[in-house]
Amino acid sequence: MLRQKSLEGVRNTKRFQAQNEKDLAPSELFHHRHDYGVLICTTCCYAIQPGAIRRHLKDIHHLQHEKRRPFIAYTKDLKLKRPEEVQSPLPEDFPVPHLPAEKGWRCLAPGCDYLCASNKRMENHWPAVHAKKGTPEIDWCFALLQTFFRGRMLRYFTGQNQRELQSTRQKSGQIAKFQELSVSPDQLLETSLVKSVQEKYDLDALDSQLLSHYLNSSYKTFVTNKKSEDVWNEVVPGLACDKKFLLQGILACTALHVAHLNPAKRQKYILRGCCHQEAAIPEFRQAIDNPTEDNCDAIIAFGYFLVVYSLATDLEHSTNPLLIIDTTLSNTEDIIPHWLHFIRTGCNMLKDVWHRIESGRASILAAAWERNLEISDEDKRSHLDFFLSIIPKKGTWSDESTRVYRHAANLLAESIAFVDRAKKTIGLTAWNVLGTWPVRIEQGFFTLTSEKHPGALILLAHYCVILNQIGDCWYIGGRPGHVKLINIDNQWKSGADQYGGRYHPP
């Protein structure tokens, strides 16, 4: 699946979500290209014929008569051309923003500009027009295609210059040279996406650099398998084209990634990342307060970037433990970091659209909310027995703290067994480590941690042994080692008599 096709899929879905489009201003729904004389619908991603604007608003966007008036007024004085009058863009102007780029083919015969989206059509084109059977990569080549209009008026154009193609067309075995000189589909799609976003959001040079870095490098740090690679490299950037808060989340995290890779320019990138994050949060909060089928995938994706940003930011200037941010606060929700609070409560906040998330193109991102690790009692028994043996015999713990500890210990034993299995099967990632224990324990456990309860700190130390296995991840860093040392040794020494010398810090 191509990244730009993912973008097209997102936008095509929006055609049928008229309720969300009624609030769009005419200049937001319609993009006028005066240089070509066309009016592009930004949600349908094609140009509208001059005489079909009213019908388009009624039949596609389901706008009532009164709602259509400002759009009709906006387009009334625009100089629009009929489809047959519209000239194809010059190669240097390709790709045209707001139009999807499709995989297609271009004929290499001298003087022939035939373009099509089907290899079969190209195979039929050669005997019908050139009176012989053509050969792929010699007589036609890959090309990214766009078209202003659809249906009967569909006419493709591309950004590849015919003269440049002809200069590489050598029938005597120079296919390798052609492939060497050609730009790969992924590179062309990346250029197309960056250019579209640049124009839509007026990105400056630094933000354009960050977006390119994400598409080339940063997204790979989130990938766990082939399916998730498609999501991070194709689906998420496509969603970001329509949801600015998600684009800002991408840029914020990528800025911190670049800061990690370039310590000499760290402050420059950290500052830019902070600006994007602060700009994204208000819109994200508004979206999560009003989740819809249109924005739920973007909310889930931003949640991941929120986690990454929070963890990476803590590495820069925070001495707080991983799972708590302020041990002086009495409100448990204030004790828990925002990223962890979001993961723990996100499923409930999105419950009305959760079925849509689980069946959508970004469904793999819902795995962070997974609660059932499918671990048997036998697999977790040895770990659980050890944790339960730590409970003091003298009754120095309250009944409630003992109950909370038992619950957290049981879940941690499951997590350890899950991680042991994951290392041999699906692989160990930041997401399945963060999602195994912190999202499942009770709120009361965080209160025990903030109170430096010895049992809670012991469990936290053992969790950090797991976490340390992904400590080389750029946004995790050396944090597990620091967390493990936070008062745990002192707590153990001061309360060693409770355990009869049975416990030794990991």
Secondary structure, 3 states (H helix, E strand, C coil): CCHHHHHHHHHHHHCCCHHHHCCCCHHHHEEEECCCCEEEECCCCEECCHHHHHHHHHHCCCCCHHHHHHHHHHHHCCCCCCHHHCCCCCHHHCCCCCCCCEEEEEECCCCCCCEECCHHHHHHHHHHHHCCCCCECCCEEEEEEEECCCHHHCCEEECCCHHHHHHHCCCCCCHHHHHHHCCCHHHHHHHHHHHHHHHHHCCCHHHHHHHHHHHHCHHHHHCCCHHHHHHHHHHHHHHHHHCHHHHHHHHHHHHHHHHHHCHHHHHHHHHHHHHHHHHHHHHHHHHHHCCCCCCHHHHHHHHHHHHHHHHHHHHHHCCCCCCCCCCCCCCHHHHCCHHHHHHHHHHHHCHHHHHHHHHCCCHHHHHHHCCCCCCCHHHHHHHHHHHHHCCCCCCCCCHHHHHHHHHHHHHHHHHHHHHHHHHHCCCCCHHHHHCCCCCCCCHHHHHHHHCCCHHHHHHHHHHHHHHHHHCCCCCCCCHHHHHHHCCHHHHHHHCHHHHCCCCCCC
